[in-house]
Amino acid sequence: MVSNGSKLILFSGKGGVGKTTCSASIAVKLASEGIRTLHITSDMAPSLGDIYEMDIGDRLTSVARNLDAVEFSQDSIARTWKEKFGPDFSEILSQFLDTEGMEHNGDLDLLDYIGTAPSLREETLLDMIVEMAAEGRYQKIIWDTAPAGETLNLLHMPKLMRKHLKAGARLYEAMDRLAGVVTRRRSLAGIMEEWVVRSEGIARFLQENTVFLLVANPEALVVRQAERTLNSLKDAGFVIHGLIINRIAVGDGSEFLRRMEENQEPYKRRLLLLGGDLAVGHVYFTLNEIRGIEPLLSIGDSLIRELRLLSDR
């Protein structure tokens, strides 16, 4: 079951499997139960606005009672990085470069340039999500992630940053000693150490407060990707709560659905075998587009029961 202390419920899976539909359904249902819920997406091609039938964007937007949503954009992440970490970078760079002169001459906005680095952008995104969870405004945060490969890289980022930052902290400590830095500025090693502590805090939060729901369709390529994702998450020490099998065909007498159901059967078995003891949710194929609160609430009601997401309240 999902512990009340597990504030972050993360949906992972191959691109196009329906993570947004499944995550929105559960977000709507949780909110309907009086649970203050935030639905976020880190997919750079977001579709929360489409599924909720309203403009969302990169600002907190009220979707329904007890439910807010936000679509993180590259620009919003870069702005946050510059506001929170730009001064530290300026302080480091100014000890090696005439940054004021460079910017005055219009040669280069170093902070804007540095802020585009993928590793810094990803670390900033994780920092933003952890801060939102720590604020206490929301009881549950539903995270509709980017495709599985990108998400795994993102979740490994704190470990990588920790490794490189610790090496950097040692280097800058040595440089501070050699230079005999006596200044009112913080030492370079001190700045780097602050980043190490922050990165370790992000990693610890993800390990202790995040549960995963893996979304998959009963198709060959998706099943293979699901196997790799599940194994990678387990190896990384994350808690995997359940599996959602999406777009399951159920015959209604038509030849199309009969054949679709028949083709899906071996992959459904593989997914159930892959899930093992995990809770399993089912979403059935429909020709109708799923958009808006009411259709989402209907799906979310069955998923919440099957995945036992409210069984510890």
N, C-alpha and C positions, 0 to 999 in steps of 0.2 A: 504494500500500500504506500501511497505518498504521504510522508510525514508532514504534519502541520508546520514543522520547521523547514521543510523543503520549499522554499519560496519560488524557485525557478523551475519551470517545466519546459524542457527543450525538445522541440520536434526536429528530428533529423531524417534524412533520406535522400535518394537520388532526385535530381531536378525533374519536376513534372509529375511526381507521384501523388500530389494533392496535399502537401503539408499545410498549405494555407487554409484549405477547406477544413481539414481535421482540427487544426489548432484554433481556428475561429469558432468552430462548433463547440469545442470544450471551453473556450474563453466565454462565449455567450452563456453557456449553461452554468458555469461557475458564478458569473455575475448575477444570473437569475436566482441563484441560491443565497444571495446576499454577501458573496465574497468579493471584496474589492480587488478587481483584476485589471492588469495592464497587458495588452497584447502588442508585442514588438516584432519587427522583422529586420534582419540584417542582410536580406537578399537585395542586391543592388538593382534588381528589376522587381520592385515590390508590387504586391497586388492586394494589400489589405483594403485600399480604397475601393477596388473593384468588388470585392466580396461583400463589403459592408454597404456598398452603394452610396458612398459619400467621399468627400475629399479628406484624406488623412495627412499626408505629407510628413515633414520632419519635426513637427511640433505636437505636443500632447493634445489629442483630440478626443472629446467625449463622444462615444459611440452609442451607449445606452446607459441605463442606471447601473452604477457600480463597474462600468467598463470603459476604459480609455485605450487609445491605440496610438502608436507612433511608428513611422517608417524612417529608420535611420538612413541618411544619405551620405555620400562621400563628403559633400560640402559641410554638413552639420558635424560630422566626425572631425574634419579638419579644423573647423572653428573651435571646437571643444579642445582639441589638442593644443592649438595656439594659445588659447586662454589659460589652460591649466599648466602646460609644460613649456610653452614658448619662453617664459622668463628664465627658466633653468637653462635652456639651450642657449639663450642670448648670453647668459653669464659665463657659460663654458666657452662659447665661441669668441667672446670678447677678450678672453685671455690669450688668444692665438691670432685673432684677426681684427682689423679695424672695421668692425661691423657697422658702426655708425657712419663711417666715411663711405663704405660701399653702398649703404642704403640711401645716404644723402645724394650720392652721385647717380642713383637709380640703376646701379649695375645689376642688383639682384635682391629680391626679398628672400633672404635666407630661410626665414621661418616658414614661409609659404612653401618653399621648395622642399625643405626637410620634412615638413608635415605630410607630404605625399608619399613618403616611404611606406610600403605595405606593412612592415612589422610594427611601426609606430601607430599606424592607423588602426591595425587590429588590436593592439594592446589598449589603445584609447577606447575603442568600442567596448571591450571587456570591462574596462574601468567604469565606463558610463553605466553599463548594465548592473554591475555590482553596487555602484552608488545608489541607483534607483531602488534596488532591493533592500539596501541597508537603511534607506530613509524611513521605511515603515508606513509609507502612504498606501502601499498595496499589499494585500495578503498573498496574492499569487501573481507571478509574472510569466506569461506564456510567450516563449521565444520561438518564432517561426524562422528557422535558420536558412542560410544559403544552401546550395547543393552539398551533399555529404562530404565530398573531398575538401571543399573550401572550409567547411565547418570543422573538420578534424584538424586542419592546419591552424585554424583560429584557436581551437581549444588547447593545442600544443604550444601556443605562443607564450604563455607565462613561463613554461619550463625553459623554452629557448631564451627568452629575455633574461630570465634569472641567471642562466649560465653565462651569457655574454656580459651582463651588467656586473656580475661578480668579478669577472676577469677585468673589466674596465675599471671597477672600483680599486682593484689592486694596482693597476697601472697608474691611475691618477693619484693615488696615495703616494706612490714612489715619486711621481713628478712634483707633487706638492713639497715633498721633503727636499728633493734636489734643488728646487727653485727657491726654497726657504720662504715660501709664501707667507707674508705677514700683511694682511689686508682685512678690511671690514667685510669683504665678500666671504661667502661660504667657500670652503675648499672644494675642489673638483671631486675629490673622493667622497666628501660628504653628500654632494648632490647625487652622485652615482649610488651611494648607499641608500638614499631615500627611495630611489627608483627600484632598487632590489627589494626593499621592504614592501613597496606597493605591489610589485609583481608577485611576490610570495603570498600577499594577502588575496590577490585575485585568484591564484591557483588554489589556495586553501578554501575560498568561498565556493568555487566551482566543484571541488571535491565533496564538500560537506553539505551544500544547499541546493544541488541541482540533480534532478532526475530526468531521464531520457525516455522519450517515446519514439520508436522507430516506425516510420510510415513506409509501406511498400505495396506495390501492385503485384498480382500473381502473373508475372511475366518473366521470361528467362533472364534478360539483362538486369532487371530490377532486383531479382532474387540474388543474383551473384553479387551485386553491389551491396545489398543488405547484409549478406554474409560477411563481407569485408568490413563494413561499417561496424557491425555488432562486435566482431572480434577486436577491432581497433579500440572501440570504446571500453571494452572489458580490460584490454591490456593497459589502457591508460588509467584504470581504476575508477571509472565513472559508474554510477548506479543506473542500471537500465531497468525501468519499471515495466514497460509493456511494448507490445507490437500492435500496430494498426494495419490490417489488411484492407486496402481501399479498392473501390471499383470492382467489387465481386459481382459477377454475372449470375443471375438466377433465371432459369428458363421460364418463359411465360407462354410457351407454345409456338413462338416464332422461331424460324430456322436460324436467324442471326444470333439470338441469345442462346439457343441450344448449342450451337457450335462454339460460341464464346465461352460458355460454361465448361464445355468439354475440354477446350484448349487450356483453360485455367487450372483444371483439376490437379495435375501433377505439381504445379507451382504453389498452389495452396497447401498441398501436403508438405512441400519442402519448407515453406514459411512456418508452418505449425511446428515442424520438427526443429527448425532453427530457433524458434521462440522458446522451446522447451517448457520450463515452468513459468515463463512470463505471462502476465495477463494479456489477453488478446481481444482487440476490438475489431468490429466488422463494419464496413461501410459499403453499401451495395450500389452497383452501377445503375445510373439513371440517364436517360436522354435529356432530361431537364437540367438546365444550368442551376447550380446551387448558389444563390445570392440572397442577401437580406437576412434579417434577424430570425424570422419564423422558421424558414427551412433549416438554418444552422442550429437553432434550438432543438429541433426534432432529432437531428443527427447527434448533437451533443448529449442529449438525454440518454441515448442508448450507449454511447461511448463511455460516458461517466460510469454507468452501471457495470459494463463489461470490464472496464479497466480498474474498477474499484477506487476511483480517485477521491471519493468522499467518504470512504469507509472508516476513516479515523477521526471524523469530526466529533 
